Structure formats: C-alpha cells, structure tokens
Amino acid sequence: MVEVPKVWRFFRAGGFDQVKIETASDLLELKQLNQKLWVALSCPVKGLQFDERTLSLIDTDQDGHVRVPELLAAIDWAADRLIDPEILACPQEGLRLSHLREDEKGCALAEQARRLLADLGKTEFDALTVTDVEQAQTRFMARLRTAWEDACPASLPLGEKTPDGYLILKKVADKLDDYFLRCRILAFEGKQSEELVTEAQHQAVFSSSSVAREVLLEWPLALVDSSGCLPLIEGLNPVWAGAMTSFRTQVVIPLLGERATLAESEWIQLKDIFSEFADWQGAGPVDTENETVRDLEKLVRLVRDLMLLANNFVSFKAFYTRTGQAIFQAGTLYLDSRSCELCVTVNDTAKHALLANSSNICLVYCDCTRAGQKTTIAAAFTDGDSDQLRVGRNGVFYDAKGQDWDATITRILEQPISLRQAFWSPYKKMVRAISDQFEKFASSRAKAADDKLVSSATLTTKNAAGGTSGVAQQAFDVGKFAGIFAAIGMAVGAIGTALASVAVGLFSLAFWQIPFVLLGVLLLISGPSLLLAWFKLRSRTLGPILDANGWAINARAKINLLFGASLTQLAQLPPNAERTLTDPFAEEDHSAWIYVVWGAVAVMVVAMLWAMRTKSH
C-alpha cells in the first residue's frame, strides 16, 4: 500500500512561508516536514514566557536547549500514552483518567493517576491539573518519609536525646577510629609512645592561626601510646577538645558511666549500642523524583503546552498573526509617547548587542527594577523617530504578568526607524549644526566680553593704585574697520547675487515646471538618506535578536514597515475624543503675522520677477 504524503498548509508572513499547525495530525506528522521549513531549530529553556518546567522535561539531555529531535520525541511520547492524540490539538488545563491508555506504556501512569485522585479526594471523572501533579511528587516524598519514621527502632539508647547523641558520635567517629588504629600499630612495632607530628609540622602550627587550625585538624586526638587508652579530659588535641567534651558528657557518661579515659573495647561497645539506630538513619529517604509521578506530570504539561510550543517553534504564528504574545516577548515598554511590544530579556547587553545590531532594528536596552529585583530588556522601536531617545531616559515596562517595572535606557543601537524620520533627518542635522555654530559663536563672544570687562576692571584698579589719571584711549583704526565693513558688504552682495540668480532661473521656467524643480531639490537633499533607510527598513529581521538570546532561527523573519508599525504604537487620541485647542499658559503667538508678512514679500518678489521676465521678452 502506497503511503499518501501529508498535505501541508502554509501561510505567508514575515516574508516567508510558515506551516499551519492546527490539528493533532499536524503535530504527529511534523517529523515528515523538512527542517529547512521550520522557523527555529533550537530554543533556550530559560528566559522565555513559557513554563520552564515543561521545557526542562522536553530537554532530555539537560543542556539548556530544546532542539527539533527532542520536540518530536516529546510529541510521540505523549501520543503513545493517550487514547486519542487529538487532545493535544485542544490545549486544556487538566487530564482525565479516561484519556490514558491502559496498555504497557500507559498502565503505570493510569495507576498513579488513580492514586493521586484518591489522595486529592477526587473521582475518576475529575481532571488532574498541573498543580495537582506537582503536589504528587511532594505527596510521594511525604509517604516515603512517613514509612521511614514508622520504622524507627522501638528502643533508643538515649531516649529522646538519641538523635543528638548520634550526631555527636558521628562527628568524632573517624578521629576515634584513627586514634585506636595508631595505638594498635604502635603496639605491633613494640613502642611505648610516639610524637604526634614531625618537627616541620610542629613549626607550621606556629606560623599563623589559620594554618595552625588546619594542621591541628589532621593531628591525632591525643598522644598515641601502646596502652590504647584515649584520655577524655586532659591531653586532648585543642581543636578537638570541645567536640570530645560533648562526646564524653552526652554519650560516654550516660551509657558507660563516669570515666577519664576510653578503651578501644568500650568504643566498639558504644558503636554497637548505636548500630540499629545508625542503620535506620542510613535508610532515610533521599529527595529524589518518582519516575512514574514525573512522567504523569510531563504528560499533563505536554497536553497543555505542546500546541503552543509548536506554534512558537515550528512557526511563529502567534507573533506574525498578532493573535497573542509570542513566547519570546517579555512584555511592553512605554517610553517617549510610544508602546513597544517587541521586548526580549537580555542577560549580557554587550554580547547581545554585538549580534543584534545586524537585525537593522533600532534597539533600546533598558535596566528594569522592581521591589529589589532587576532585569534587562531590549526593546525594538519600529515606528516614529529617535530624536528624544537618550541614555538615561526613564520609562515603564510591563512584563507578561502585567507587573510594572521602572525602566532606564542604558544603551541604544541606532538604526532607521521610519521613512518619515529619514526624510527629515538631513534638515534636522542642518538645523542642529547651525544651532551649534550660533551657540559656539554666542558663547565665544560672551566669554570675550567677560574677559574684556575683567581686564578693564583690573587695569583700572592698578592705575588707581599707581596714581595715574586714567587709561590712554586706543586710537580708532579707520582702515581696519573699513576693511571689515567692506568684507561684510562683499559677502552680503555675493549671497544676494546668488539668490537673485536662483530666483531668475527659477522663474524663467513655466509655472508647471517649478514644483518639479522644488521636488527635485528636496529629493537631492533627502534622497540619499531615504534610499539608505529604505534598504535597511526592508532588511529588518527578527533573527539576530533571538539568536543573541540562544535561539537558532532558521528563517529570514522579516519585520516590514506595516508590521513594524503594529509592534510600536504611537500615541493617538481615542475615537470621538474632544479637544480644547486653547492653551491658557501658551506663549503669545505672532506666527500668523509672520506668515502674512512673508506671504506679501513672496507675492511682491514673484510679481517683480514676472514683470522683469515680461519686459525682457
């Protein structure tokens, strides 16, 4: 029988074709879809607006990234344990017992689900939620601990103080074993006693207090002799003296009676007394996951999250159809009368900016703080202009949970934002340049005037102190000022001649030609900026921004002008809003009279030039 290939459906968005994933069949057949058609090939486990626990369960090799084979394996794993895999296409918060298979793969999960439902006081018709299965692991550990506590020995050597006594005994057990072993070795060699340490070790003790403690910890508990008796009161290693005192008063005396020394046989007796309790302590439950409980939790999470993950991994449906927030969108930044919805979390600003700059998107990096917490985001500005974006400006960032954070700009990646900005950019630069020159000129003249005033005052004071009648006036240099006035006159004349030539040439044209000439001048000035911005805006792409966060983006996920305008919303008045245009604190505006005067001058110039043109003909 010939297998009929899957008929895939695609939608066009972001400048490329993206696969539609709407049914369980679409999920199960993803293994047949060529990976070259996947939007992403890998995504990080952390830093996304997606359940991190779910991603960590899919990430079987625990390397911090979910890749294509792991996602496909998770889909097959979930489908093999469900009676009807179509449930994966309808994300829901709970999983019912009737959804689970009772075969070899699903029977253990079904049994665990029954036990958990009973523990929660639910019936077999109730659903198990993620919260329920998270509690199952806690309940499992609680049952283990209860069973362990029930197995506690009935007879305890020290009664209620047995656990404390056992801890004290464990603390000095290795040193006691070491001491008695040394004693047996010494007796075997036929010696009465030996020095605790070598001369070099003895010298090291007195080199510094920190070194002394480290060295003394390795020394025996006391002077070793062949008798094999350990002193319990005097002659003890000073570092171990406190622990040995507790051992004597809380273990030795209650169990063996008052004594100043301890023989090896008595030490063995003490260990035998605590042996049953020690075995019970060693069998205590270890904090570990029950595999069946973990698998049940994984299945409940996959039923809830698989479809969402596929539509943010295989395709970027949520992002490009604007039907919801993509899992990489951290929230919305409000700043400079705009809201920016394309915001991603950033761990290392410098490292992220190095790669993200190739996206040709204007990115603003902000440090966000809230109640002692701190995070860093990169916000994409895709509409408006960057005139008022400055390092240090403040805004408000709302994360995916709706919590507000104080946001401060720390870095800006300058890129064209809109064609409108590109058109006016040359003129704004010219105005800024002229303004800077006027400021420099005014500042220099003000400084010169201040210096001259100070100099005059200083000279007057000196002359007064020296008894002189006054300061000799400098003779007026007529030739010097005549040259200055002549140069100014020549400059004004040259500018006037140039303007007159332009005006005569302009009005020598037919009236219908004049707008085209003006348009040509505008294009000549703004054309290069517009052309550069056009190419950059057409090549804006999401890929480098996500790649810098650990994704492996497999497509040219473009952000064109229209889509970019939807990601950055400009401030607009609401529909049917009422406006009062009278500003009670506005400065007096004489612009209307200025326009009238300039209009009259323009009419007079045009009339004069037209008369000149008519007379010449």
C-alpha positions as CSV (number, residue, x, y, z in Angstrom):
1,M,0.0,0.0,0.0
2,V,1.4,3.4,-1.0
3,E,1.6,5.9,1.8
4,V,-0.1,9.2,0.9
5,P,2.1,12.1,1.8
6,K,0.9,14.7,4.3
7,V,-0.8,17.7,2.7
8,W,0.7,20.6,4.5
9,R,-0.9,24.1,4.6
10,F,1.2,27.2,4.8
11,F,0.6,30.9,5.4
12,R,2.7,33.8,4.2
13,A,4.0,36.1,6.9
14,G,7.3,37.8,7.6
15,G,8.4,37.4,4.0
16,F,8.4,33.6,4.1
17,D,6.1,30.6,4.2
18,Q,5.1,29.2,7.6
19,V,3.4,25.9,8.2
20,K,-0.1,25.8,9.8
21,I,-0.3,23.6,12.9
22,E,-3.9,23.2,13.9
23,T,-4.7,19.5,14.4
24,A,-3.1,16.6,16.2
25,S,-2.3,15.1,12.8
26,D,-0.2,18.3,12.1
27,L,1.7,17.7,15.3
28,L,2.3,14.0,14.7
29,E,3.4,14.4,11.1
30,L,6.0,17.1,11.9
31,K,8.7,14.5,11.6
32,Q,7.9,14.5,7.9
33,L,8.3,18.2,7.5
34,N,11.7,19.2,6.2
35,Q,13.6,21.1,8.8
36,K,14.5,23.7,6.3
37,L,10.9,24.8,6.6
38,W,11.0,25.2,10.4
39,V,11.3,28.7,11.7
40,A,13.5,27.7,14.6
41,L,15.7,24.7,15.2
42,S,16.5,25.3,18.9
43,C,15.3,27.5,21.7
44,P,16.6,28.1,25.2
45,V,14.9,26.6,28.2
46,K,15.2,29.7,30.3
47,G,14.3,33.4,29.7
48,L,11.0,32.7,27.8
49,Q,7.4,33.5,28.6
50,F,6.7,29.7,28.7
51,D,6.7,27.2,31.5
52,E,10.3,26.5,32.2
53,R,9.5,23.1,33.9
54,T,7.8,21.9,30.7
55,L,10.8,22.8,28.6
56,S,13.2,21.2,31.0
57,L,11.2,17.9,30.8
58,I,11.4,18.1,27.0
59,D,15.1,18.8,27.2
60,T,16.1,15.2,27.8
61,D,19.9,15.8,27.6
62,Q,19.6,18.7,30.0
63,D,21.9,21.0,28.0
64,G,19.6,24.1,28.4
65,H,18.2,24.0,24.9
66,V,15.2,22.3,23.2
67,R,16.0,21.0,19.7
68,V,14.0,19.5,16.9
69,P,14.6,15.8,17.8
70,E,13.6,16.5,21.4
71,L,10.4,18.2,20.4
72,L,9.5,15.4,18.0
73,A,10.3,12.8,20.7
74,A,8.0,14.6,23.2
75,I,5.1,14.6,20.7
76,D,5.5,10.9,20.0
77,W,5.9,10.1,23.7
78,A,2.7,11.9,24.6
79,A,0.7,10.4,21.7
80,D,1.7,6.9,22.7
81,R,0.2,7.3,26.1
82,L,-3.1,8.9,25.1
83,I,-6.2,7.1,23.8
84,D,-7.0,9.9,21.4
85,P,-4.0,12.1,20.5
86,E,-6.5,14.8,19.2
87,I,-6.5,16.1,22.8
88,L,-3.1,17.6,22.0
89,A,-4.7,19.9,19.5
90,C,-7.1,21.3,22.2
91,P,-4.9,22.6,24.9
92,Q,-6.5,22.2,28.3
93,E,-5.5,22.6,31.9
94,G,-6.4,19.1,33.0
95,L,-6.0,15.4,32.0
96,R,-8.7,12.9,32.8
97,L,-8.2,9.2,33.6
98,S,-10.2,8.3,30.6
99,H,-7.6,9.9,28.3
100,L,-4.9,7.5,29.4
101,R,-4.2,4.2,27.8
102,E,-4.2,1.1,29.9
103,D,-1.6,-0.8,27.9
104,E,2.0,-1.4,28.7
105,K,3.0,2.2,28.2
106,G,0.1,3.8,30.0
107,C,-0.9,1.4,32.8
108,A,1.7,2.7,35.3
109,L,0.5,6.3,34.6
110,A,-3.1,5.3,34.9
111,E,-2.5,3.6,38.3
112,Q,-0.5,6.6,39.5
113,A,-3.3,8.9,38.4
114,R,-5.9,6.8,40.3
115,R,-3.8,7.0,43.4
116,L,-3.4,10.8,43.1
117,L,-7.1,11.3,42.5
118,A,-7.8,9.4,45.6
119,D,-5.3,11.4,47.6
120,L,-6.9,14.6,46.4
121,G,-10.4,13.4,47.2
122,K,-11.4,13.5,43.5
123,T,-13.4,11.0,41.4
124,E,-12.1,9.2,38.3
125,F,-14.2,11.6,36.2
126,D,-12.3,14.7,37.5
127,A,-9.3,16.1,35.7
128,L,-5.7,16.3,37.1
129,T,-4.2,19.7,36.6
130,V,-0.5,20.7,36.6
131,T,-0.9,21.9,40.2
132,D,-2.3,18.5,41.2
133,V,0.6,16.5,39.7
134,E,3.2,18.9,41.1
135,Q,1.7,18.0,44.5
136,A,2.0,14.3,43.7
137,Q,5.8,14.4,43.9
138,T,5.5,16.1,47.3
139,R,3.0,13.5,48.4
140,F,5.3,10.7,47.2
141,M,8.2,12.0,49.3
142,A,5.8,12.5,52.3
143,R,4.7,8.9,52.1
144,L,8.3,7.7,52.0
145,R,9.2,9.8,55.0
146,T,6.2,8.6,56.9
147,A,7.1,4.9,56.2
148,W,10.7,5.6,57.3
149,E,9.7,7.3,60.5
150,D,7.3,4.4,61.3
151,A,10.3,2.0,61.0
152,C,12.3,3.8,63.8
153,P,13.7,1.4,66.4
154,A,11.5,1.0,69.4
155,S,14.5,1.0,71.8
156,L,16.6,4.1,71.7
157,P,19.9,4.2,73.6
158,L,19.5,7.8,74.9
159,G,15.7,8.1,74.6
160,E,14.7,11.4,73.0
161,K,18.3,12.6,73.1
162,T,19.4,9.7,70.8
163,P,19.5,11.7,67.5
164,D,21.6,14.4,69.1
165,G,23.9,11.9,70.7
166,Y,24.3,10.0,67.4
167,L,25.3,13.2,65.6
168,I,27.9,13.9,68.3
169,L,29.3,10.3,68.0
170,K,29.4,10.6,64.1
171,K,31.3,13.8,64.4
172,V,34.2,12.2,66.3
173,A,33.9,8.6,65.0
174,D,36.6,8.9,62.3
175,K,39.1,10.5,64.7
176,L,38.4,7.8,67.3
177,D,39.0,5.0,64.8
178,D,42.2,6.8,63.6
179,Y,43.5,7.1,67.2
180,F,42.9,3.4,68.1
181,L,44.4,2.2,64.8
182,R,47.6,4.2,65.6
183,C,47.7,2.6,69.0
184,R,47.5,-0.9,67.6
185,I,50.2,-0.1,65.0
186,L,52.4,1.3,67.8
187,A,51.9,-1.9,69.9
188,F,52.7,-4.0,66.9
189,E,56.0,-2.2,66.5
190,G,56.8,-2.7,70.2
191,K,57.0,1.0,71.0
192,Q,55.5,2.7,74.1
193,S,54.6,6.1,72.5
194,E,55.4,8.3,69.6
195,E,55.5,12.0,68.8
196,L,52.3,13.5,67.5
197,V,53.8,15.1,64.4
198,T,57.1,15.8,62.8
199,E,59.3,18.8,63.5
200,A,58.2,20.5,60.3
201,Q,54.5,20.1,61.2
202,H,55.2,21.4,64.6
203,Q,56.9,24.6,63.2
204,A,53.9,25.1,60.8
205,V,51.5,25.3,63.7
206,F,53.2,28.5,65.0
207,S,53.4,30.2,61.6
208,S,49.8,31.6,61.7
209,S,46.5,31.0,63.4
210,S,44.7,29.9,60.2
211,V,47.4,27.5,59.3
212,A,47.5,26.2,62.9
213,R,43.8,25.2,62.9
214,E,44.1,23.4,59.5
215,V,47.2,21.5,60.7
216,L,45.7,20.6,64.1
217,L,42.6,19.2,62.5
218,E,44.8,16.5,60.9
219,W,46.7,15.6,64.1
220,P,45.5,12.6,66.3
221,L,43.1,13.3,69.2
222,A,45.9,12.8,71.8
223,L,49.4,11.5,72.3
224,V,49.4,7.9,71.0
225,D,50.7,5.1,73.2
226,S,50.5,1.3,73.1
227,S,48.1,1.1,76.0
228,G,45.3,2.0,73.7
229,C,43.5,4.3,76.2
230,L,42.2,7.7,75.0
231,P,42.2,10.5,77.5
232,L,38.8,12.2,77.7
233,I,39.7,15.2,79.9
234,E,43.4,16.2,79.7
235,G,45.9,15.9,76.9
236,L,43.5,16.3,74.1
237,N,44.1,18.0,70.7
238,P,42.9,21.6,71.4
239,V,41.0,21.8,68.1
240,W,39.0,18.6,69.1
241,A,38.7,19.4,72.8
242,G,35.2,20.9,72.5
243,A,33.8,18.0,70.4
244,M,35.3,15.4,72.8
245,T,33.9,17.2,75.8
246,S,30.4,16.9,74.3
247,F,31.0,13.3,73.4
248,R,32.1,12.5,77.0
249,T,29.2,14.3,78.7
250,Q,26.4,13.4,76.3
251,V,27.4,9.9,75.1
252,V,30.0,8.2,77.2
253,I,28.8,9.1,80.8
254,P,25.1,8.3,80.1
255,L,25.9,4.9,78.5
256,L,29.2,3.8,80.2
257,G,29.3,5.9,83.4
258,E,31.8,8.5,84.7
259,R,35.4,7.9,83.4
260,A,38.5,9.9,82.4
261,T,39.7,7.5,79.6
262,L,38.2,5.4,76.9
263,A,39.4,2.0,75.8
264,E,39.0,0.6,72.3
265,S,36.7,-2.1,73.5
266,E,34.5,0.5,75.1
267,W,34.5,2.5,71.9
268,I,33.4,-0.7,70.0
269,Q,30.6,-1.2,72.6
270,L,29.3,2.4,72.0
271,K,29.2,1.8,68.2
272,D,27.3,-1.5,68.8
273,I,24.8,0.3,71.0
274,F,24.0,2.8,68.2
275,S,24.2,0.3,65.3
276,E,20.5,-0.3,65.0
277,F,19.8,3.4,65.1
278,A,22.6,4.1,62.6
279,D,21.2,1.5,60.1
280,W,17.8,3.2,60.4
281,Q,19.3,6.6,59.8
282,G,21.2,5.4,56.8
283,A,17.9,4.1,55.2
284,G,16.3,7.5,55.4
285,P,14.5,8.8,52.2
286,V,16.6,10.7,49.7
287,D,15.0,13.7,47.9
288,T,14.5,12.2,44.5
289,E,11.8,12.1,42.0
290,N,9.5,9.2,41.4
291,E,9.8,8.4,37.7
292,T,6.1,7.5,37.3
293,V,5.0,10.7,39.1
294,R,7.4,12.7,36.9
295,D,6.0,11.0,33.7
296,L,2.5,11.8,34.8
297,E,3.5,15.5,35.3
298,K,5.2,15.6,32.0
299,L,2.1,14.2,30.2
300,V,-0.2,16.7,31.8
301,R,2.1,19.5,30.9
302,L,2.5,18.4,27.3
303,V,-1.2,18.2,26.8
304,R,-1.4,21.8,28.0
305,D,1.7,23.2,26.2
306,L,2.6,21.3,23.1
307,M,0.4,23.1,20.6
308,L,1.5,26.5,22.0
309,L,5.2,25.5,21.8
310,A,4.9,24.2,18.2
311,N,3.3,27.5,17.1
312,N,6.2,29.4,18.6
313,F,8.9,27.0,17.4
314,V,8.0,25.4,14.0
315,S,6.2,28.6,13.0
316,F,5.8,32.0,14.6
317,K,2.0,32.1,14.2
318,A,1.3,33.9,17.4
319,F,3.8,36.6,16.6
320,Y,3.1,37.3,12.9
321,T,-0.7,36.9,13.1
322,R,-0.9,39.2,16.1
323,T,-3.3,36.7,17.8
324,G,-1.3,36.8,21.1
325,Q,2.1,37.3,22.6
326,A,5.0,35.1,21.3
327,I,6.9,33.2,24.0
328,F,10.0,35.4,23.4
329,Q,8.1,38.6,24.0
330,A,8.9,39.7,27.6
331,G,6.3,42.5,27.8
332,T,5.6,46.1,26.7
333,L,7.8,49.1,27.2
334,Y,6.1,52.6,27.4
335,L,8.5,55.4,26.6
336,D,8.6,58.6,24.5
337,S,4.8,58.5,23.9
338,R,5.1,55.0,22.4
339,S,4.4,51.4,23.4
340,C,7.0,48.8,22.2
341,E,5.7,45.3,22.2
342,L,8.8,43.6,20.8
343,C,10.8,43.3,24.0
344,V,13.1,40.4,24.9
345,T,15.0,39.7,28.1
346,V,18.8,40.1,27.9
347,N,21.5,38.6,30.2
348,D,24.6,40.3,28.7
349,T,23.9,43.6,27.0
350,A,27.3,43.9,25.3
351,K,27.2,40.3,24.0
352,H,23.6,40.6,22.8
353,A,24.2,44.0,21.0
354,L,27.2,42.6,19.1
355,L,24.9,40.2,17.2
356,A,21.6,42.0,17.4
357,N,22.9,45.1,15.6
358,S,22.8,43.1,12.3
359,S,19.0,43.0,12.6
360,N,18.8,46.6,11.3
361,I,16.3,47.3,14.0
362,C,16.6,50.3,16.4
363,L,17.1,48.6,19.8
364,V,16.9,50.3,23.2
365,Y,18.4,48.4,26.1
366,C,16.8,49.2,29.5
367,D,17.7,48.2,33.0
368,C,14.4,47.4,34.8
369,T,13.9,47.3,38.6
370,R,11.0,46.4,40.8
371,A,11.0,45.7,44.6
372,G,14.7,44.9,44.7
373,Q,14.6,42.8,41.6
374,K,16.5,43.7,38.4
375,T,16.3,42.5,34.8
376,T,17.5,43.9,31.4
377,I,15.4,44.1,28.3
378,A,16.0,45.1,24.7
379,A,13.0,46.9,23.2
380,A,12.6,47.4,19.4
381,F,11.4,50.8,18.2
382,T,9.9,50.2,14.8
383,D,7.8,53.4,14.2
384,G,8.3,57.1,14.9
385,D,11.7,58.6,15.3
386,S,14.7,58.5,17.7
387,D,15.1,62.3,18.3
388,Q,14.2,62.0,22.0
389,L,15.7,58.6,22.8
390,R,18.7,59.3,25.1
391,V,20.7,57.2,27.5
392,G,19.3,57.8,31.0
393,R,15.7,58.4,30.0
394,N,13.1,56.6,32.1
395,G,10.0,54.7,31.1
396,V,7.8,51.9,32.5
397,F,8.0,48.3,31.4
398,Y,5.0,45.9,31.9
399,D,6.0,42.3,31.9
400,A,3.9,39.4,30.7
401,K,2.2,39.1,34.1
402,G,1.2,42.8,34.0
403,Q,3.7,43.8,36.7
404,D,5.2,47.3,36.2
405,W,9.0,47.9,36.3
406,D,11.0,51.1,36.3
407,A,13.0,51.1,33.1
408,T,16.1,53.3,32.3
409,I,17.8,53.4,29.0
410,T,21.4,52.2,29.2
411,R,22.3,51.7,25.5
412,I,20.9,52.5,22.1
413,L,21.6,50.7,18.8
414,E,20.9,53.5,16.2
415,Q,19.1,52.3,13.1
416,P,16.5,53.9,10.8
417,I,13.0,53.7,12.4
418,S,10.8,55.1,9.6
419,L,10.9,56.8,6.2
420,R,9.4,59.9,7.8
421,Q,12.4,60.2,10.1
422,A,14.8,59.5,7.2
423,F,13.2,62.3,5.1
424,W,13.6,65.0,7.7
425,S,16.9,63.8,9.0
426,P,19.2,66.0,6.8
427,Y,17.2,69.1,7.6
428,K,17.3,68.3,11.4
429,K,21.0,67.8,11.1
430,M,21.4,71.1,9.3
431,V,19.4,72.9,11.9
432,R,21.4,71.3,14.7
433,A,24.6,72.2,13.0
434,I,23.5,75.9,12.6
435,S,22.3,76.0,16.2
436,D,25.6,74.6,17.4
437,Q,27.5,77.2,15.5
438,F,25.4,80.0,16.8
439,E,25.8,78.7,20.4
440,K,29.5,78.5,19.9
441,F,29.7,82.0,18.5
442,A,27.5,83.4,21.2
443,S,29.5,81.6,23.9
444,S,32.8,82.9,22.5
445,R,31.5,86.5,22.2
446,A,30.1,86.3,25.7
447,K,33.4,85.0,27.0
448,A,35.4,87.7,25.1
449,A,33.1,90.4,26.6
450,D,33.5,89.0,30.1
451,D,37.3,88.7,29.7
452,K,37.4,92.3,28.4
453,L,35.4,93.6,31.3
454,V,37.6,91.8,33.9
455,S,40.7,93.1,32.1
456,S,39.4,96.6,32.2
457,A,38.4,96.4,35.8
458,T,41.8,95.0,36.7
459,L,43.7,97.7,34.7
460,T,41.6,100.5,36.3
461,T,42.4,99.2,39.8
462,K,46.1,99.1,39.0
463,N,46.1,102.6,37.6
464,A,44.2,103.9,40.6
465,A,46.7,102.3,42.9
466,G,49.6,103.8,40.9
467,G,48.2,107.3,40.9
468,T,47.6,107.6,37.2
469,S,44.9,109.8,35.9
470,G,43.3,107.2,33.6
471,V,43.8,104.8,30.8
472,A,45.0,106.1,27.5
473,Q,42.4,105.6,24.8
474,Q,43.4,103.5,21.9
475,A,43.3,105.3,18.6
476,F,40.4,104.4,16.3
477,D,41.8,102.5,13.3
478,V,39.6,103.7,10.4
479,G,41.4,101.5,7.9
480,K,40.8,98.4,9.9
481,F,37.1,98.9,10.3
482,A,36.7,100.0,6.7
483,G,38.2,96.6,5.6
484,I,35.8,94.7,7.9
485,F,32.8,96.5,6.6
486,A,33.9,96.0,3.0
487,A,34.3,92.3,3.6
488,I,30.8,92.0,5.1
489,G,29.4,94.0,2.2
490,M,31.0,91.7,-0.3
491,A,29.7,88.6,1.4
492,V,26.1,90.0,1.6
493,G,26.4,91.1,-2.1
494,A,27.6,87.6,-3.1
495,I,24.7,85.9,-1.2
496,G,22.2,88.3,-2.7
497,T,23.5,87.8,-6.2
498,A,23.4,84.0,-5.8
499,L,19.8,84.2,-4.5
500,A,18.8,86.5,-7.3
501,S,20.4,84.2,-9.9
502,V,18.4,81.2,-8.4
503,A,15.2,83.2,-8.4
504,V,15.7,84.4,-12.0
505,G,16.5,80.9,-13.2
506,L,13.5,79.5,-11.3
507,F,11.0,82.0,-12.7
508,S,12.4,81.6,-16.2
509,L,10.6,78.3,-16.1
510,A,7.0,77.6,-16.8
511,F,4.8,77.6,-13.7
512,W,4.1,73.9,-14.0
513,Q,7.8,73.2,-14.0
514,I,8.6,75.0,-10.7
515,P,7.0,72.3,-8.4
516,F,9.1,69.6,-10.1
517,V,12.2,71.7,-9.6
518,L,11.4,72.1,-5.9
519,L,10.7,68.4,-5.7
520,G,14.0,67.6,-7.3
521,V,15.8,69.8,-4.8
522,L,14.1,68.0,-1.9
523,L,15.0,64.6,-3.3
524,L,18.5,65.8,-3.9
525,I,18.8,66.6,-0.2
526,S,16.7,63.8,1.4
527,G,17.2,61.2,-1.4
528,P,20.4,59.5,-0.1
529,S,19.0,59.3,3.5
530,L,15.7,57.9,2.2
531,L,17.4,55.4,0.0
532,L,19.7,54.1,2.8
533,A,16.7,53.9,5.2
534,W,14.6,52.1,2.6
535,F,17.1,49.4,2.1
536,K,17.7,49.0,5.9
537,L,14.0,49.0,6.7
538,R,13.3,46.4,4.0
539,S,16.1,44.2,5.5
540,R,14.9,44.4,9.2
541,T,14.8,40.9,10.6
542,L,14.0,39.3,13.9
543,G,16.6,36.5,13.7
544,P,19.7,38.2,15.1
545,I,17.8,39.5,18.2
546,L,16.7,35.9,19.1
547,D,19.9,34.3,18.0
548,A,21.7,36.6,20.5
549,N,19.4,35.0,23.2
550,G,20.3,31.4,22.4
551,W,17.7,30.6,19.7
552,A,18.6,29.0,16.4
553,I,16.4,30.9,13.9
554,N,16.2,29.1,10.6
555,A,14.2,31.7,8.6
556,R,14.6,35.3,7.5
557,A,11.9,36.5,9.8
558,K,11.4,40.0,8.4
559,I,9.7,43.0,10.0
560,N,8.5,45.2,7.2
561,L,7.1,48.8,7.6
562,L,3.5,47.8,8.0
563,F,4.2,45.0,10.5
564,G,6.7,47.2,12.4
565,A,4.1,49.9,12.8
566,S,1.9,47.4,14.6
567,L,4.7,46.4,17.0
568,T,5.3,50.1,18.1
569,Q,2.1,52.0,18.8
570,L,2.3,55.8,18.6
571,A,0.2,58.0,20.9
572,Q,-3.2,58.7,19.4
573,L,-6.3,60.3,20.8
574,P,-9.2,57.9,21.3
575,P,-12.1,57.9,18.8
576,N,-14.6,60.7,19.3
577,A,-12.3,62.5,21.7
578,E,-13.0,66.2,22.3
579,R,-10.1,68.7,22.2
580,T,-9.8,72.2,23.6
581,L,-7.2,73.9,21.5
582,T,-7.0,77.0,23.7
583,D,-3.9,76.7,26.0
584,P,-4.2,79.2,28.9
585,F,-0.5,79.1,29.5
586,A,0.7,79.2,25.9
587,E,3.1,82.0,24.9
588,E,1.8,84.8,22.7
589,D,2.0,83.6,19.1
590,H,2.9,86.1,16.4
591,S,3.4,83.4,13.8
592,A,0.2,84.4,11.9
593,W,1.6,87.9,11.3
594,I,4.9,86.5,10.3
595,Y,3.2,84.3,7.7
596,V,1.3,87.2,6.4
597,V,4.4,89.4,6.0
598,W,6.4,86.6,4.3
599,G,3.5,85.9,2.0
600,A,3.3,89.5,1.0
601,V,7.0,89.6,0.4
602,A,6.8,86.4,-1.7
603,V,4.0,87.8,-3.8
604,M,5.9,91.1,-4.4
605,V,9.1,89.2,-5.4
606,V,7.1,86.9,-7.8
607,A,5.3,89.9,-9.3
608,M,8.6,91.8,-9.8
609,L,10.3,88.8,-11.4
610,W,7.3,88.2,-13.6
611,A,7.4,91.8,-14.7
612,M,11.1,91.6,-15.4
613,R,10.6,88.4,-17.4
614,T,7.7,90.0,-19.4
615,K,9.8,93.2,-20.1
616,S,12.8,91.1,-21.3
617,H,10.6,89.3,-23.8
